[in-house]
Amino acid sequence: MKPTAATAAEISTAVNDWYAHSARDLPWRGAEVTPWAILVSEFMLQQTQVERVLPRWLAWMERWPTASALAADEPGEAVRAWDRLGYPRRALWLHRAAVEISERHGDTVPQSVDALLALTGIGPYTARAVAAFAYGERHPVVDTNTRRVIARLVHGRAAAGMPAPADLADMESLLPRAPEAAAVFNAAAMELGATVCTARAPRCDACPVAAWCEWRGAGYPDNAPEKRPKQARFAGSDRQVRGRIMALLRRSAHPVARAEALEVAAVGGVADQEQPQRAYDSLIADGLIIEADGQARLP
C-alpha cells in the first residue's frame, strides 16, 4: 500500500536521522568529495562489494584525481589498475567516459541526467545516482538494497521481485520534497538495506522504520517472489578463464605471446579444450586485449 504523504514524511525523517549517526564512514561520502570521485565510486560499486572497492577507489583517486588525468593515460592502465574488481569492461568504459568528460565538458562531470546518460558506460541508475549524490538533485535512486527495504516496508513482502519501473514510483512516494533531504534519503535507504534490512538476517530491532514495516506487522510471512535464475558458477566458467588471461597481462610490462596466454588460461583446468581460445577471443572482441603479430597486450 502506498504510504500517505504524512507517513512518508515520518518514514523519511526517521531513516535520515538514523543515517546521520549510523552510516558507514565511506570516503566517497565526504563533504569535499568531487563529482568525479563519486562517478568513479558508482562505476566500481556496480555488482561489487564495498570492501573490495575501498582500496581500489583510494588508489584510483590518488593516481587519477580528475577525469582529464585518467583520459591522458592509456586505457590499458585503467584495466591494469582495476585489478580484480571484476567485469573489467567497466574500466574501459570509465576511461572512455573520462575522455568524453575532458573533451566535451571541460573536465567537469555533467550535472543533468540526460548529459550523464550520454557518457559511455552510464545507465539510468548511475546517471540518477551521480546527479543526486554529486549535485544534490532530486531523483529517486534505487539499488538492490533499496528495493528490498521498500518490498518489506511498503508491500509486506519478504524480498523484492525483479526490477521494474514501479520501483522508481515506490521510491518517489517516500522521497522528501527538499532536494538535499531527498539525496540523503536515497543514500540512507541503501545503507539501511545493506546493514540492517539485509537479505538473510534482518536486524529489525535496530531498524528505524520497524514501526511502519508491513512485513514485520504481518508476522514476517514467507512470501518472497520467485527468485531470478542464479548466475552460473564462477569455477570452471569462461569468466574464470578470462580472468587468468587478464591477470597475466596485468602483471606483464611487455606483450605476451598468444601461446603463453592460452597456456596460462588452462592452468587450473578448463571445461573443454576450446575454452582457452574462446575466452581469449572474447577478450579481444570486448576490447580488453589487443593482439598484433601473435602478441597480446592491454589496450
Wavefront OBJ file of the C-alpha trace (Angstrom):
o trace
v 0.000 0.000 0.000
v 1.320 3.418 -0.941
v 2.010 5.420 2.228
v 0.204 8.694 2.817
v 2.200 11.890 2.480
v 2.280 12.239 6.273
v 3.506 8.664 6.773
v 6.100 9.039 4.029
v 7.422 12.164 5.742
v 7.694 10.321 9.057
v 9.493 7.421 7.409
v 11.986 9.584 5.525
v 12.718 11.657 8.619
v 13.319 8.530 10.715
v 15.600 6.992 8.085
v 17.591 10.199 7.575
v 18.005 10.681 11.317
v 19.226 7.089 11.641
v 21.661 7.592 8.763
v 23.144 10.691 10.399
v 24.563 8.613 13.245
v 24.738 5.086 11.816
v 26.120 5.409 8.272
v 29.407 3.759 7.470
v 32.295 6.175 7.047
v 32.937 5.649 3.338
v 35.384 8.042 1.635
v 33.172 8.841 -1.361
v 30.546 10.216 1.033
v 32.776 13.012 2.319
v 31.630 16.620 2.058
v 34.636 17.601 -0.074
v 34.436 14.687 -2.497
v 34.230 15.766 -6.137
v 31.598 14.666 -8.667
v 34.370 12.786 -10.493
v 35.197 10.827 -7.348
v 31.520 9.971 -6.895
v 31.256 8.880 -10.523
v 34.262 6.576 -10.082
v 32.708 5.059 -6.956
v 29.444 4.381 -8.779
v 31.279 2.589 -11.602
v 33.216 0.466 -9.129
v 30.290 -0.370 -6.866
v 28.220 -1.937 -9.637
v 27.793 -5.600 -8.616
v 30.820 -5.310 -6.321
v 31.032 -5.266 -2.519
v 32.116 -2.121 -0.721
v 35.026 -3.891 0.985
v 36.545 -4.806 -2.382
v 36.004 -1.349 -3.829
v 37.586 0.662 -1.000
v 41.312 0.021 -1.710
v 40.850 0.288 -5.468
v 38.912 3.556 -5.213
v 41.516 5.105 -2.921
v 44.388 4.089 -5.218
v 42.474 5.238 -8.296
v 41.710 8.682 -6.898
v 45.292 9.184 -5.808
v 46.536 8.352 -9.287
v 43.732 9.961 -11.323
v 42.071 12.688 -9.232
v 40.359 14.190 -12.295
v 38.778 12.885 -15.467
v 41.476 14.544 -17.574
v 44.198 12.763 -15.587
v 42.696 9.385 -16.472
v 41.973 10.444 -20.051
v 45.653 11.312 -20.545
v 46.681 7.762 -19.680
v 46.331 4.640 -21.817
v 43.089 2.628 -21.489
v 45.198 -0.389 -20.591
v 46.418 1.370 -17.475
v 42.822 1.722 -16.316
v 42.297 -2.000 -16.904
v 45.532 -2.779 -15.033
v 44.548 -0.578 -12.072
v 41.083 -2.147 -11.991
v 42.898 -5.254 -10.790
v 40.431 -7.950 -9.646
v 37.286 -5.903 -9.157
v 35.570 -7.978 -11.811
v 33.747 -7.044 -15.001
v 36.840 -5.211 -16.314
v 34.938 -3.677 -19.205
v 33.820 -1.157 -16.606
v 37.405 0.107 -16.527
v 37.379 0.664 -20.284
v 34.002 2.395 -20.111
v 35.193 4.615 -17.275
v 38.264 5.588 -19.300
v 36.096 6.445 -22.313
v 33.757 8.458 -20.087
v 36.794 10.311 -18.723
v 37.853 11.245 -22.254
v 34.327 12.457 -23.017
v 34.154 14.490 -19.788
v 37.550 16.011 -20.513
v 36.818 16.860 -24.135
v 33.112 17.758 -24.040
v 32.559 19.117 -20.552
v 35.741 20.949 -19.619
v 36.862 18.219 -17.218
v 33.694 18.605 -15.126
v 31.255 15.743 -14.681
v 27.942 16.963 -16.112
v 25.059 17.570 -13.754
v 21.950 16.690 -15.755
v 20.733 13.125 -16.070
v 20.494 13.443 -19.865
v 24.097 14.634 -20.173
v 25.270 11.852 -17.873
v 23.375 9.251 -19.909
v 25.269 10.423 -22.994
v 28.559 9.284 -21.427
v 29.960 5.811 -22.095
v 29.034 3.184 -19.545
v 26.415 5.236 -17.715
v 22.890 3.887 -17.485
v 19.779 5.289 -15.810
v 20.735 4.179 -12.285
v 24.260 5.648 -12.415
v 23.033 8.873 -14.013
v 20.454 9.447 -11.284
v 22.922 8.457 -8.552
v 25.578 10.925 -9.722
v 23.026 13.721 -10.170
v 21.695 13.079 -6.653
v 24.883 12.363 -4.726
v 27.260 14.717 -6.530
v 24.911 17.629 -7.196
v 22.044 17.206 -4.732
v 19.402 16.940 -7.431
v 16.105 15.297 -6.521
v 15.845 11.937 -8.277
v 14.757 8.539 -6.967
v 17.816 6.273 -6.819
v 17.037 2.577 -6.385
v 19.513 -0.255 -5.954
v 19.097 -3.858 -4.774
v 19.217 -2.870 -1.115
v 16.657 -0.099 -1.553
v 14.293 -2.408 -3.389
v 14.428 -4.916 -0.522
v 13.675 -2.200 2.057
v 10.688 -0.976 0.052
v 9.410 -4.517 -0.591
v 9.255 -5.175 3.142
v 8.354 -1.725 4.412
v 5.679 -0.784 1.878
v 4.483 -4.013 0.261
v 4.853 -6.516 3.100
v 6.954 -8.883 1.009
v 9.963 -10.792 2.297
v 12.014 -9.799 -0.751
v 11.788 -7.706 -3.877
v 10.883 -9.188 -7.221
v 12.579 -8.477 -10.497
v 13.470 -4.812 -11.134
v 10.545 -2.890 -12.618
v 9.557 0.705 -13.434
v 7.304 0.643 -10.361
v 10.442 0.640 -8.193
v 11.054 4.293 -9.054
v 7.457 5.193 -8.307
v 7.722 3.442 -4.937
v 10.854 5.410 -4.087
v 9.319 8.645 -5.338
v 6.405 8.153 -2.937
v 8.846 8.169 0.006
v 11.272 10.806 -1.240
v 11.309 14.124 0.647
v 10.416 17.174 -1.409
v 13.559 19.082 -0.443
v 16.399 18.039 -2.798
v 19.042 17.895 -0.061
v 16.885 15.689 2.170
v 15.974 13.551 -0.860
v 19.639 12.945 -1.686
v 20.276 11.887 1.909
v 17.255 9.586 1.879
v 18.471 7.870 -1.287
v 21.775 7.057 0.381
v 20.141 6.227 3.707
v 17.696 3.720 2.222
v 20.594 1.935 0.508
v 22.553 1.924 3.744
v 19.579 0.573 5.676
v 19.247 -2.333 3.276
v 22.984 -3.016 3.268
v 23.487 -3.021 7.036
v 20.150 -3.600 8.805
v 17.407 -4.818 6.468
v 19.675 -7.469 4.990
v 18.534 -10.332 2.801
v 19.288 -13.224 5.148
v 19.358 -11.814 8.670
v 17.417 -8.544 9.018
v 18.013 -6.768 12.334
v 14.537 -5.451 12.930
v 15.425 -4.435 16.478
v 17.845 -1.872 15.021
v 15.578 -0.644 12.224
v 14.409 2.983 12.435
v 11.202 2.211 10.488
v 10.202 -1.082 12.082
v 7.012 0.520 13.398
v 5.827 1.171 9.821
v 7.042 -2.105 8.282
v 4.200 -4.033 6.628
v 6.227 -7.266 6.510
v 7.011 -7.112 10.215
v 3.409 -6.202 11.021
v 2.172 -9.239 9.109
v 4.403 -11.565 11.121
v 7.245 -11.959 8.607
v 5.376 -14.100 6.044
v 7.432 -16.289 3.722
v 6.056 -14.623 0.631
v 9.147 -13.734 -1.379
v 8.515 -13.646 -5.143
v 10.171 -16.203 -7.355
v 13.911 -15.734 -7.400
v 15.769 -14.800 -10.534
v 17.980 -17.536 -12.026
v 21.302 -17.746 -10.273
v 24.426 -16.710 -12.147
v 26.414 -19.633 -13.465
v 29.166 -20.881 -11.166
v 32.429 -18.980 -11.483
v 34.609 -22.088 -11.079
v 35.192 -23.600 -14.497
v 33.435 -20.762 -16.307
v 34.680 -18.696 -19.234
v 34.804 -15.767 -16.768
v 37.389 -17.624 -14.692
v 39.496 -18.446 -17.737
v 39.258 -14.857 -18.976
v 40.406 -13.754 -15.530
v 43.550 -15.883 -15.766
v 44.485 -14.245 -19.065
v 43.767 -10.757 -17.724
v 45.832 -11.414 -14.603
v 48.797 -12.441 -16.770
v 48.560 -9.293 -18.896
v 48.160 -7.001 -15.888
v 51.390 -8.435 -14.447
v 53.295 -8.103 -17.719
v 55.097 -4.932 -18.672
v 55.511 -6.228 -22.240
v 53.252 -8.018 -24.727
v 52.683 -11.706 -24.117
v 52.718 -14.396 -26.790
v 49.303 -15.813 -27.614
v 50.561 -19.319 -26.885
v 51.627 -18.272 -23.396
v 48.280 -16.616 -22.727
v 46.425 -19.755 -23.825
v 48.686 -21.920 -21.690
v 48.052 -19.789 -18.608
v 44.320 -19.815 -19.370
v 44.286 -23.592 -18.988
v 46.175 -23.719 -15.680
v 43.749 -24.984 -13.049
v 41.563 -26.818 -15.509
v 39.097 -25.978 -18.256
v 35.565 -27.058 -19.098
v 36.523 -28.056 -22.650
v 39.513 -27.859 -24.959
v 38.162 -24.840 -26.810
v 37.626 -22.779 -23.679
v 41.050 -21.022 -23.557
v 40.776 -19.874 -27.170
v 37.138 -18.919 -26.699
v 37.982 -16.823 -23.650
v 40.948 -15.232 -25.418
v 38.859 -14.329 -28.478
v 36.106 -12.857 -26.301
v 38.606 -10.567 -24.573
v 39.715 -9.288 -27.978
v 36.083 -8.775 -29.018
v 35.441 -6.797 -25.824
v 38.454 -4.570 -26.448
v 40.157 -5.689 -23.242
v 43.215 -7.023 -25.015
v 44.857 -6.203 -28.326
v 46.773 -8.736 -30.427
v 49.422 -7.882 -33.003
v 51.805 -10.375 -34.621
v 50.746 -13.074 -32.219
v 51.463 -10.899 -29.174
v 48.729 -9.818 -26.731
v 48.683 -6.711 -24.558
v 46.291 -4.478 -22.706
v 44.806 -1.675 -24.871
l 1 2 3 4 5 6 7 8 9 10 11 12 13 14 15 16 17 18 19 20 21 22 23 24 25 26 27 28 29 30 31 32 33 34 35 36 37 38 39 40 41 42 43 44 45 46 47 48 49 50 51 52 53 54 55 56 57 58 59 60 61 62 63 64 65 66 67 68 69 70 71 72 73 74 75 76 77 78 79 80 81 82 83 84 85 86 87 88 89 90 91 92 93 94 95 96 97 98 99 100 101 102 103 104 105 106 107 108 109 110 111 112 113 114 115 116 117 118 119 120 121 122 123 124 125 126 127 128 129 130 131 132 133 134 135 136 137 138 139 140 141 142 143 144 145 146 147 148 149 150 151 152 153 154 155 156 157 158 159 160 161 162 163 164 165 166 167 168 169 170 171 172 173 174 175 176 177 178 179 180 181 182 183 184 185 186 187 188 189 190 191 192 193 194 195 196 197 198 199 200 201 202 203 204 205 206 207 208 209 210 211 212 213 214 215 216 217 218 219 220 221 222 223 224 225 226 227 228 229 230 231 232 233 234 235 236 237 238 239 240 241 242 243 244 245 246 247 248 249 250 251 252 253 254 255 256 257 258 259 260 261 262 263 264 265 266 267 268 269 270 271 272 273 274 275 276 277 278 279 280 281 282 283 284 285 286 287 288 289 290 291 292 293 294 295 296 297 298 299
